[in-house]
Amino acid sequence: MVNLTNETMMEQEARASASVIAAQFSANQKIWADIVARIKLQPPPFAMTIARGSSDHAATFAKYVLEMRAGWVTATAAPSVITLYEAKLHVKNAFVLGLSQSGASPDLVSVMQAARAGGALTVALVNEVNSPLAAAAEYVVPLHAGAEKAVAATKSYLATLAALLQFTAILQQDTILHRALHALPESLVAAAACDWSAAVTTYLPAHNTLVIGRGASYPIAQEAALKYKETARIHAEAFSGAELLHGPFALIEKAFPILLFAQQDAALASMLTMAQRLEALDARVMLATTATDVALTSAVKLPLPPSIHPLCDSLMMIQAFYIMMARLAGARGLDPDAPVNLSKVTQTW
């Protein structure tokens, strides 16, 4: 096993997520209630998200949550449709959510401005409340994550997922989810303390990997695949468990490392079956799940705290992953705080 004790900025910021989210829940209660009251007056026909990078993975989480819990068909904006092709989208009364840590990318701002001009209910979920994206939206919901100095986003991503869950709980008047969110910060602290050193050891010599999720864990598979690339320089691709059996299954060979995220909901059984099929091909399977009754043979079950809610499982899994990822990068002789060729704020047009 690899034992690394020097904490990088990425790891420190990831560990700060629990306190950030606890403060955010208290601070944002009223603004979310105001947005929900507005929605009740004019229910949206659909929702649209605007995001890039890690925030776009959070937007995928928003899609699953809004479609599963609110019943809103949720689309991802393609900024070039507006910025390059000058299309006019019909978004009147739609719920349009912009997600960004910096709120500085001009293309996201342009889409938000167009959506607001088109009569949409526009909300910016940002860490920088004085950013251009915030100025373009009707409502601004701060992430309250504080300064994030490591290039790889961690606490801002987790804060975005948590904010989406708080919005959902208020929108649906879901007391069960409310109680789970109250317990979430403590569960995140426990997740950050979980020992995933077996994954560090497995990935030390790796060049390629697949990350698999389904439902609410697919967005964190996307996020994990990005982190493999940007911090550890491992080529990684994320797939839904429903899609892996198509073309990507041809990539599986002996000792090929694969990480599966499996939350405790309707997707769990299919993900465990997938893990068994991968084991049969002698792949090196690592399974992150809060489920305890798991019958696998060669797969490594990565530890996690007990589940408090299926939607919160994803946050605990990516929290534990971030700590592992920072340590893996260091073990491979890389600096996760300053990845090669990357900068903190990326501007696209």
Backbone torsions as a table, in degrees:
resi	resn	phi	psi	omega
1	MET	NA	147.9	178.1
2	VAL	-90.5	133.9	-179.4
3	ASN	-123.2	104.8	179.9
4	LEU	-114.6	131.4	-174.9
5	THR	-112.2	-18.7	-177.7
6	ASN	-80.8	116.0	-177.9
7	GLU	-80.4	129.3	173.2
8	THR	-81.9	169.7	176.0
9	MET	-62.7	-37.1	178.0
10	MET	-58.4	-44.8	-179.7
11	GLU	-67.8	-41.9	179.4
12	GLN	-60.8	-43.8	-179.2
13	GLU	-68.5	-37.5	176.9
14	ALA	-62.0	-41.6	179.9
15	ARG	-66.8	-23.8	-179.9
16	ALA	-75.4	-8.3	-174.1
17	SER	-57.9	-39.2	-176.3
18	ALA	-61.2	-47.4	-179.4
19	SER	-69.4	-35.8	176.6
20	VAL	-59.4	-46.9	-176.3
21	ILE	-69.1	-39.1	177.1
22	ALA	-59.9	-43.6	179.1
23	ALA	-68.2	-38.9	-179.2
24	GLN	-62.4	-43.2	-179.1
25	PHE	-58.3	-40.8	179.8
26	SER	-70.0	-44.0	-174.1
27	ALA	-72.2	-31.3	-170.9
28	ASN	-99.1	2.1	-177.3
29	GLN	-55.1	-47.1	-175.5
30	LYS	-69.7	-43.5	-176.8
31	ILE	-64.7	-39.1	176.7
32	TRP	-66.3	-38.3	178.2
33	ALA	-62.9	-39.1	177.7
34	ASP	-64.1	-42.3	179.7
35	ILE	-65.1	-41.6	179.2
36	VAL	-64.1	-40.4	177.8
37	ALA	-60.9	-40.0	177.3
38	ARG	-64.5	-41.2	179.5
39	ILE	-63.2	-39.7	-179.4
40	LYS	-62.9	-32.9	178.8
41	LEU	-70.4	-35.3	-178.3
42	GLN	-141.2	83.8	-178.8
43	PRO	-57.5	133.3	-178.0
44	PRO	-74.1	144.9	177.2
45	PRO	-75.0	-24.9	178.3
46	PHE	-165.1	175.2	178.2
47	ALA	-125.3	155.6	176.9
48	MET	-139.7	138.7	177.8
49	THR	-110.5	149.4	179.2
50	ILE	-128.4	117.9	-176.3
51	ALA	-168.5	165.2	173.4
52	ARG	-137.6	158.2	171.6
53	GLY	60.7	-138.4	179.4
54	SER	-58.2	-35.2	179.0
55	SER	-64.7	-29.8	177.4
56	ASP	-70.7	-30.3	174.3
57	HIS	-68.4	-37.3	173.9
58	ALA	-64.1	-34.1	177.7
59	ALA	-65.7	-34.2	175.3
60	THR	-65.4	-38.5	174.7
61	PHE	-60.7	-42.2	177.4
62	ALA	-59.6	-39.9	179.1
63	LYS	-59.6	-48.9	-179.4
64	TYR	-63.0	-44.5	-176.7
65	VAL	-67.6	-45.3	-177.3
66	LEU	-68.9	-36.0	178.8
67	GLU	-74.5	-39.9	-179.3
68	MET	-72.1	-38.3	-170.9
69	ARG	-102.8	-33.6	-178.4
70	ALA	-103.8	-16.3	-179.4
71	GLY	76.9	15.6	179.5
72	TRP	-90.4	123.1	169.4
73	VAL	-60.5	128.1	-172.0
74	THR	-123.4	121.0	-177.2
75	ALA	-108.6	152.7	174.8
76	THR	-96.3	125.8	179.5
77	ALA	-67.2	140.0	169.9
78	ALA	-104.2	97.4	-171.7
79	PRO	-53.0	-34.2	-176.9
80	SER	-64.1	-23.4	177.1
81	VAL	-57.7	-35.0	179.5
82	ILE	-94.3	-47.5	-172.6
83	THR	-74.0	-33.8	-179.3
84	LEU	-101.7	-41.5	-173.5
85	TYR	-100.0	-5.5	171.9
86	GLU	56.3	37.8	177.5
87	ALA	-74.9	153.2	175.9
88	LYS	-107.8	109.1	-177.4
89	LEU	-88.5	144.1	179.5
90	HIS	-90.9	96.2	-173.7
91	VAL	-123.0	18.5	-176.8
92	LYS	-57.0	128.9	179.3
93	ASN	67.7	2.4	177.1
94	ALA	-68.8	155.4	173.9
95	PHE	-92.6	111.1	-176.1
96	VAL	-113.5	120.9	-173.5
97	LEU	-117.7	118.0	175.0
98	GLY	-98.6	128.3	-177.9
99	LEU	-120.6	124.5	-178.2
100	SER	-163.4	140.3	174.7
101	GLN	-71.9	-49.7	-175.7
102	SER	-91.1	-29.9	-176.3
103	GLY	65.7	25.1	-170.7
104	ALA	-109.2	-10.0	-174.1
105	SER	-74.1	123.2	-175.0
106	PRO	-59.0	-34.5	-177.6
107	ASP	-68.8	-36.9	177.2
108	LEU	-65.4	-39.8	179.0
109	VAL	-62.9	-41.9	-179.5
110	SER	-62.0	-41.3	179.0
111	VAL	-66.0	-42.3	178.9
112	MET	-62.3	-43.2	178.9
113	GLN	-62.0	-42.2	-180.0
114	ALA	-66.2	-39.0	179.8
115	ALA	-65.7	-42.5	179.9
116	ARG	-66.3	-40.7	178.3
117	ALA	-65.6	-26.3	-179.8
118	GLY	-86.4	5.3	174.9
119	GLY	92.0	15.1	177.8
120	ALA	-80.7	156.9	168.7
121	LEU	-83.6	111.0	-171.1
122	THR	-107.8	132.0	-178.8
123	VAL	-131.0	128.8	175.3
124	ALA	-104.8	121.0	177.0
125	LEU	-105.3	97.4	-167.9
126	VAL	-135.4	158.0	173.1
127	ASN	-88.2	-32.7	179.6
128	GLU	-98.1	99.9	-173.8
129	VAL	-73.4	-15.2	177.6
130	ASN	-99.2	19.9	-176.6
131	SER	-82.6	162.7	177.0
132	PRO	-60.3	-35.6	179.4
133	LEU	-65.6	-40.6	177.6
134	ALA	-62.7	-41.1	-179.4
135	ALA	-65.6	-27.4	-176.7
136	ALA	-80.6	-17.5	-174.6
137	ALA	-96.3	157.7	176.8
138	GLU	-74.6	-40.8	178.5
139	TYR	-118.4	142.4	177.4
140	VAL	-121.6	124.1	177.3
141	VAL	-113.6	110.0	-178.0
142	PRO	-74.4	143.9	174.6
143	LEU	-78.4	-24.6	-179.9
144	HIS	57.9	32.7	-178.3
145	ALA	-84.7	-12.1	-176.3
146	GLY	73.0	-178.0	-179.0
147	ALA	-62.5	135.1	176.0
148	GLU	-119.7	106.2	-171.3
149	LYS	-92.3	-31.5	176.7
150	ALA	-65.6	140.7	180.0
151	VAL	-61.1	-41.4	-180.0
152	ALA	-73.6	117.9	179.9
153	ALA	-69.9	137.3	177.2
154	THR	-135.5	-71.4	-175.6
155	LYS	-65.5	-31.0	178.8
156	SER	-70.1	-34.5	176.8
157	TYR	-66.7	-49.3	178.8
158	LEU	-61.8	-39.3	178.7
159	ALA	-64.1	-33.8	178.3
160	THR	-67.9	-44.8	177.8
161	LEU	-61.5	-42.7	-180.0
162	ALA	-62.9	-40.7	178.9
163	ALA	-62.5	-39.8	177.9
164	LEU	-63.6	-36.3	178.3
165	LEU	-71.6	-37.5	176.9
166	GLN	-63.6	-43.0	177.0
167	PHE	-58.7	-44.5	-179.7
168	THR	-62.9	-43.2	-179.9
169	ALA	-61.9	-40.6	179.6
170	ILE	-71.7	-43.4	-179.6
171	LEU	-59.8	-43.4	-175.6
172	GLN	-92.9	-2.0	-174.8
173	GLN	50.1	48.8	-172.9
174	ASP	-93.4	99.0	-177.1
175	THR	-69.2	-30.6	178.9
176	ILE	-67.0	-44.7	177.7
177	LEU	-66.9	-38.5	176.3
178	HIS	-56.0	-46.3	-179.6
179	ARG	-64.0	-39.3	178.7
180	ALA	-64.2	-40.1	-179.8
181	LEU	-66.0	-32.9	176.0
182	HIS	-61.3	-34.9	-179.0
183	ALA	-88.7	-9.5	-172.7
184	LEU	-60.3	-47.5	-178.6
185	PRO	-54.8	-43.9	179.0
186	GLU	-63.6	-38.1	178.1
187	SER	-67.6	-33.5	177.1
188	LEU	-67.8	-38.2	175.2
189	VAL	-59.8	-44.0	179.2
190	ALA	-65.5	-38.3	179.6
191	ALA	-65.2	-39.1	179.6
192	ALA	-65.6	-22.5	-179.8
193	ALA	-89.4	-4.7	-177.7
194	CYS	-69.9	144.1	-176.5
195	ASP	-89.0	103.4	176.6
196	TRP	-108.2	27.2	-177.8
197	SER	-62.8	-25.5	176.7
198	ALA	-60.6	-35.4	178.0
199	ALA	-70.9	-37.5	176.4
200	VAL	-58.8	-47.3	-179.3
201	THR	-61.8	-43.2	-179.1
202	THR	-62.6	-39.9	-173.1
203	TYR	-89.7	-4.7	-179.3
204	LEU	-53.1	-46.9	-178.3
205	PRO	-93.5	4.6	-169.9
206	ALA	-74.8	149.6	172.7
207	HIS	-115.7	-26.3	-176.4
208	ASN	-140.5	152.7	175.0
209	THR	-158.2	163.5	170.7
210	LEU	-119.1	144.7	176.9
211	VAL	-123.4	125.6	-171.1
212	ILE	-120.1	135.9	173.2
213	GLY	-146.9	173.4	175.5
214	ARG	-151.3	143.2	-175.8
215	GLY	65.0	-132.6	-175.1
216	ALA	-69.2	-10.0	176.2
217	SER	-93.3	-10.9	177.3
218	TYR	-63.7	-42.1	177.6
219	PRO	-60.7	-32.0	178.3
220	ILE	-80.1	-23.2	170.7
221	ALA	-65.3	-40.4	175.7
222	GLN	-60.6	-45.3	-179.5
223	GLU	-64.1	-42.7	179.7
224	ALA	-63.5	-41.1	179.5
225	ALA	-61.3	-39.5	176.6
226	LEU	-63.2	-42.0	-178.2
227	LYS	-66.5	-36.5	175.3
228	TYR	-57.6	-42.4	-176.9
229	LYS	-71.8	-49.0	-170.8
230	GLU	-80.3	-25.2	-177.5
231	THR	-108.1	-31.7	-177.2
232	ALA	-113.7	-2.1	179.4
233	ARG	56.0	43.3	174.0
234	ILE	-110.7	126.3	178.2
235	HIS	-69.5	122.4	-175.4
236	ALA	-136.0	141.7	175.7
237	GLU	-128.4	141.0	178.9
238	ALA	-101.5	137.8	177.0
239	PHE	-137.6	149.2	168.1
240	SER	-70.0	144.3	175.9
241	GLY	-58.3	-23.9	178.7
242	ALA	-76.5	-20.2	-176.9
243	GLU	-100.4	-19.6	-173.6
244	LEU	-59.2	-35.2	-176.0
245	LEU	-70.9	-8.2	176.3
246	HIS	-83.2	-135.2	-175.6
247	GLY	-54.4	-43.8	-175.5
248	PRO	-58.8	-24.0	-177.3
249	PHE	-63.4	-21.2	178.7
250	ALA	-68.6	-15.9	-179.8
251	LEU	-79.6	-18.0	-171.8
252	ILE	-71.6	129.4	176.4
253	GLU	-144.7	175.0	-176.7
254	LYS	-57.9	133.2	177.0
255	ALA	69.5	9.1	177.1
256	PHE	-69.7	124.7	-176.8
257	PRO	-78.6	133.0	-179.5
258	ILE	-138.9	131.1	177.5
259	LEU	-109.0	126.1	178.1
260	LEU	-113.7	133.2	172.3
261	PHE	-105.8	127.3	-177.5
262	ALA	-138.0	105.3	177.3
263	GLN	-81.1	162.9	-177.6
264	GLN	-87.5	78.1	173.5
265	ASP	-145.7	-157.1	-174.5
266	ALA	-64.0	-16.6	-179.2
267	ALA	-85.1	-12.4	-171.5
268	LEU	-59.3	-48.2	-175.5
269	ALA	-59.3	-43.5	-179.2
270	SER	-67.4	-33.8	179.5
271	MET	-70.9	-36.2	177.6
272	LEU	-69.0	-37.3	175.1
273	THR	-63.1	-39.7	177.0
274	MET	-62.2	-43.3	179.0
275	ALA	-59.2	-40.2	178.8
276	GLN	-65.6	-39.0	178.7
277	ARG	-66.5	-36.8	178.1
278	LEU	-69.6	-38.4	174.5
279	GLU	-58.2	-40.5	-178.3
280	ALA	-64.4	-22.7	176.9
281	LEU	-92.7	7.5	179.5
282	ASP	64.8	24.8	172.4
283	ALA	-70.2	157.7	177.3
284	ARG	-91.5	95.0	-170.7
285	VAL	-94.4	130.5	171.5
286	MET	-119.5	127.2	-174.8
287	LEU	-117.5	120.4	174.6
288	ALA	-104.2	113.0	180.0
289	THR	-154.7	149.6	174.5
290	THR	-84.0	-9.4	179.5
291	ALA	-66.8	142.2	-178.7
292	THR	-104.1	-28.0	-178.1
293	ASP	-91.8	76.7	-175.0
294	VAL	-119.6	120.1	-178.3
295	ALA	-103.3	92.4	177.0
296	LEU	-129.3	162.7	-177.0
297	THR	-104.9	-70.3	-175.0
298	SER	-92.9	-13.2	-176.5
299	ALA	-65.7	146.4	174.2
300	VAL	-91.2	120.1	176.6
301	LYS	-91.0	113.4	-178.8
302	LEU	-79.6	129.9	-172.7
303	PRO	-71.2	147.3	176.3
304	LEU	-146.8	158.2	174.8
305	PRO	-67.6	166.5	176.8
306	PRO	-60.3	148.5	178.8
307	SER	-67.4	139.2	173.0
308	ILE	-108.6	-19.7	178.0
309	HIS	-173.9	140.2	-179.3
310	PRO	-54.2	-38.4	-179.7
311	LEU	-70.8	-24.7	178.3
312	CYS	-82.4	-18.0	178.6
313	ASP	-55.2	-41.5	-177.5
314	SER	-60.5	-38.8	-179.1
315	LEU	-68.1	-39.3	179.0
316	MET	-67.4	-37.8	-179.6
317	MET	-66.6	-43.9	-178.7
318	ILE	-73.6	-28.5	175.0
319	GLN	-61.2	-50.3	178.6
320	ALA	-63.4	-38.0	179.8
321	PHE	-61.3	-43.2	-177.9
322	TYR	-57.5	-42.2	179.6
323	ILE	-63.6	-45.3	177.4
324	MET	-59.8	-41.8	-175.8
325	MET	-64.9	-41.9	178.3
326	ALA	-61.5	-40.3	-179.3
327	ARG	-73.1	-35.0	177.4
328	LEU	-64.0	-43.9	179.1
329	ALA	-58.5	-46.2	178.5
330	GLY	-61.5	-40.0	-179.8
331	ALA	-65.5	-26.3	178.2
332	ARG	-91.1	8.9	177.0
333	GLY	78.1	24.5	-177.4
334	LEU	-115.6	159.6	178.1
335	ASP	-104.7	105.3	-178.0
336	PRO	-67.8	-16.6	179.9
337	ASP	-77.9	-21.2	-176.7
338	ALA	-140.4	70.9	-178.2
339	PRO	-61.2	151.6	-179.5
340	VAL	-60.2	133.6	172.6
341	ASN	71.0	6.5	-175.0
342	LEU	-116.6	156.3	173.8
343	SER	-130.8	165.2	-175.2
344	LYS	-65.5	-46.3	-178.1
345	VAL	-107.8	123.3	177.9
346	THR	-111.8	124.7	-179.9
347	GLN	-107.3	128.8	178.8
348	THR	-124.8	157.4	-177.3
349	TRP	-126.6	NA	NA
